[in-house]
Structure formats: C-alpha cells, structure tokens
C-alpha cells in the first residue's frame, strides 16, 4: 500500500526562510543569498582585504593552510587574500634568510601550503570505472593532501563567510532555517556527487538542509529569468544553455512547461566535457614551457610560484579581452624573475653552465615566432594568430557540443541559445558561437546575460526556493538493481550461471530507470526485496549504472556496480523470520535518494548509496 511518508523521508521536510547558494568553481568561488518570498538576490558577499576587489563577483578558488607543530591543519585565508598572504610569508622568509636572521612574524611561523584551482581533480569522465577520491598538490609541489581535506575546508570557509554576512544583517537565529544549495558540473558522476555530499557535511551543512544543484540548470533558470529574456518566453519555448566554465563546458536543453511559473523540463540529457577555458591557459603555459625548456620551467614554478600566478592572472585578463582580430597584439608585463627566465641571452649563457641543451628554450623556432619577449620593457607580446590557436581546442569543442544538441530531433524549433559562465565573457568565443548558430539556423537568437559569471549562483538560489522549476530530467544512464534469480536455460546465458548450494542461480539486472527516460522531479520508483532475520540490522541491495539500455546481466560491458550498493538501516521489532521491504528510489533529482518501507508495519527506514569511497584524511 502507498505510504504518504515516503516522499517526506526522501526529501526536505523543513520550512526554510532563506536560501544560500555556494559555487566552488575552477577559477572563482562565491555565494549568493535569497530570502523566501522575496525576489531580490544578494551577491555582495562582504569580501574584505584583497578580496574586496571582487565586490559582486566570485573570488579566486585558492585556500591557504597552515600546518601546526602538532600536525594539525588550520585554514588561514581563502581567495585573493590567500595568495596575497602566502606571497607575504614567502617574501618575509626569503628576506630573513638573506639577512641570516630569524625575524619572522609569529603568525608566519610554521609550514604554509597554498592550493589553487583544484576543483577539476574531481572530474573522472569514464562511467565504466569506479570513481576514486583524488589527492591535490599545493602550488609549490611540496605537500599533497586528500581532496576531501582541501575541498571541505574551502566549502567551510564559504559557509562561515555567508553566516558572517547574515550576522551583519541581524539574522542570528535562523541558521537552522537556511537551505544550502551547492552547485556542481552536470558531467560529474555519482561518486563525485557523493564526495560533495560528504564534503558539505564536513563543512558544517546538515544533510536535511542541503540541496545539490547542477550548474547548467542553475545557469538556465537564471538566464530565462533575466529581464531581457523573460518577455520572450512562451509555453513550448525551446532553448539551449551553454555553460562555459573554467574547468568544464556543460550544455542543457529545456522546453518551457508553464510561462507563469517559469517551470521547464529537460528534453535532452545534459552533456559536456572538460573543455573549459582553463584549457586555453594550459595551452599558453605549455607553449612557454616549450620555449624555455621543461626543466627550467618546472623549477621556476616551484621557486617563484607567485611570478607564475601573476603571469596566469594577466593572461586570463588578455584572454577574456581577445576579440579574434589577427592583427591584434596582447602584451603582458612580466615580473623580474620571469623576465629573467625568458631572456634569450641569459638562457644561452645558462646553457653552458647548467648543461641543459636538451631542455633549452627555442625562441628562434619558426613555431614560436608568434610570441615575442622584449627584454628592455620586460613584456611578452602574443600575436592574434597565436591567440586564436590557443583558443582552438576550446572553441571547437564548444561549437561541437552546441551543434550536436541543435541537430538533435528533440531540439527542432529551438529559438534561443543562452550563454553563461565566466568564459562567455570572451568576445572571441561568443562571436565564434554566434557564427556557428547563424550558419545552422539564422532564426535562433544568441543571448549573453549581464554578469554571466554569477548566473549559476543566482539560478541556484531560484532553484533552491522552488526545486520544481525543473519538472523532469532525462536520465544520463540506466540504473538497475541486481537480482539473484533461479537459472532458466530457456532464457538465461549458461556461461553466467553460478551454483548457490545445490541450486543453479544467475545475477540479472532489474531496470529501475532507462537512459534518456523522462524522470519527474521527486518521482519515486519502488521494488520489493525479501529479507530474513539472519541479515542483521542492515540490508544491502546491489545497484548498477549502465551506459546502455539493453543490458541483462551484471557482468556485461557498460555495466558498473555503484560501490557497495544500497544500504538500508533496518530496525527489527517483530518476530517474523522473513520480511518484505519496498525499496524506494528517487532518481528525478540531482542525486539518488533511497529509503525503504516495511510492508507489514508500513514503517520507514532510511537508506543511502554506499559508493565505497576511500576518504582517508
């Protein structure tokens, strides 16, 4: 029989007064605040110190940690404040070393580690392999920490900062009335989502106050609520949102269900890859490495991390300003240490001393003539043609993602392409996308909302207030429960049969949801499971993710077991040796939720998916 408590057990039963969204991005991070019943969204995050330069914007995704004498790690700073403080510490220690004194500020004693732009360590695209929790190296290459340590501390800093803003606004008593919405790329697999759930818990967010939100969905909801776009929205309007982030590029496709509530449904499953704008930065740095020499370049990064970061930040500005003109020249003023490294004459002199002929720079190579170093002005000039080459991979991947979606039959009649994410501020990338869209269908209009880098944060607040804004989603994969069945030679594969005692059995898949299937938000799928008293207080259910819809057996290609499967905490208060549990799955949201109903007593038992992550701290 139906149990009305099931939806409540698998969702949030609290009433909230406020929504706070958190976006831990590849390049930038921040939060936004919205009150329930109020349309205003606050994006002024009260930054101080060096972070004040980012008023109304996200700050750098960088965290500075200090290792105490007893081995404990302490969070020192986050954002631009972290890089600035780390630079001051290094300068003070270098000055003390030169003077052969120990005059170092007491606060700067100890070991300090800066971790910068680490989010993409969680990106593991192969759906047929087990997701493994990674480690992250600090910028100096001297300290490696579990990703959980770095990311949970970063989230914790943003949580504490948001709370401090609330205190400033006289909201001291509503911390348990806050709904926290944490965003993540749509291309992350279930293991990465589980990782983020655990990281959020370690950051101080209660599970019953946490909602995970997909970044392209948040960007989409924000875009259609823009004043310049909303008047054009009608029932049945179809649009594509291309979220051009620093680490990933995600694309989602919606049709409007109700223009009054601005509710939408997904009509193509989300897709994307790791072709975020950081690939452009990587290509630029690799070009410099080729000219300077691998060994010298690596040593420089370790010895002068801030000269390296200064170059990266200045290139980031030039990258966002580049408009695609071949005759343009982007000039970057370099710090002295980097200028010395790029000085050809100095490199040639060093070659004889250091015997690094195989690694020496090749400034005279014809392939490297699109960058010119001026040792008088300490500037590096990049020609427009080479800037286009640096953008090529990202540009081509973005255009391919978009073309593939627009060619999908489900997108016939698409009216708008909406661009979001930090990389959408690039005139060159925007113009490239507009050109592709114009060639495919000149009737499709391309929009770039104001402050697109904050679109994810604002959209996440809107979804947090009303999760039913997205009424249904396309399942990225098929999901199935494993079932041990009696072997039937007429329908089963003899080679896969196993003996259980004196009986022949076979492990098959019981499909719960199919790939590309429309799954309504909040929809619950139920399967019965027979248990017995010998199983103790925990009941296990194997759960599989499939990259195809026609899989039958658990050991087929394209079938991956999700960790240790579903775990139901089962409280036995009766004498029956055997019981039937109705295992309830919710796939329609951004994570898989599980609970179980005891058929005889109608009692609800909580469950979860154990992804088998090793998170040693």
Secondary structure, DSSP 8 states (H G I E B T S, - for coil): ---THHHHHTS--S--SEEEEEEE-SSEEEEEEEETT---EE------GGGGGGTTS-EESEEEEEE-TTS-EEEEEETHHHHHHHHHHHHHHHHHHHHT-----GGG-SEEEEEES-GGGG----TTS-----EEE-TTSS-EEEHHHHHHHHHHHHHHHHHHHHHHTT-TT-GGGEEEEEEE-TT--HHHHHHHHHHHHHTT--GGGEEEEEHHHHHHHHHHTSHHHHTT--TT-EEEEEEE-SS-EEEEEEEEEETTTTEEEEEEEEEEES-STHHHHHHHHHHHHHHH-HHHHHHHHHH-HHHHHHHHHHHHHHHHH----TT-EEEEE--HHHHHHH-HHHHHHHHHHHT-GGG---TTSGGGTTEEEETTTTEEEEEHHHHHHHHHHHHHHHHHHHHHHHTSGGGTT--EEEEESGGGG-HHHHHHHHHHHHHH-TT-EEEE-TTGGGHHHHHHHHHHH-GGGB-EEE-SSEEEEEEEEE--TTTS-GGG-EEETTEEEEEEEEEEE-TT-EEETT-EEEEEEEEEGGGTTEEEE-EEEESSS---BTTSTTEEE-TTEEEEE----S--SEEEEEEEEE-SSSS-EEEEEETTT--EEEEEEE-------
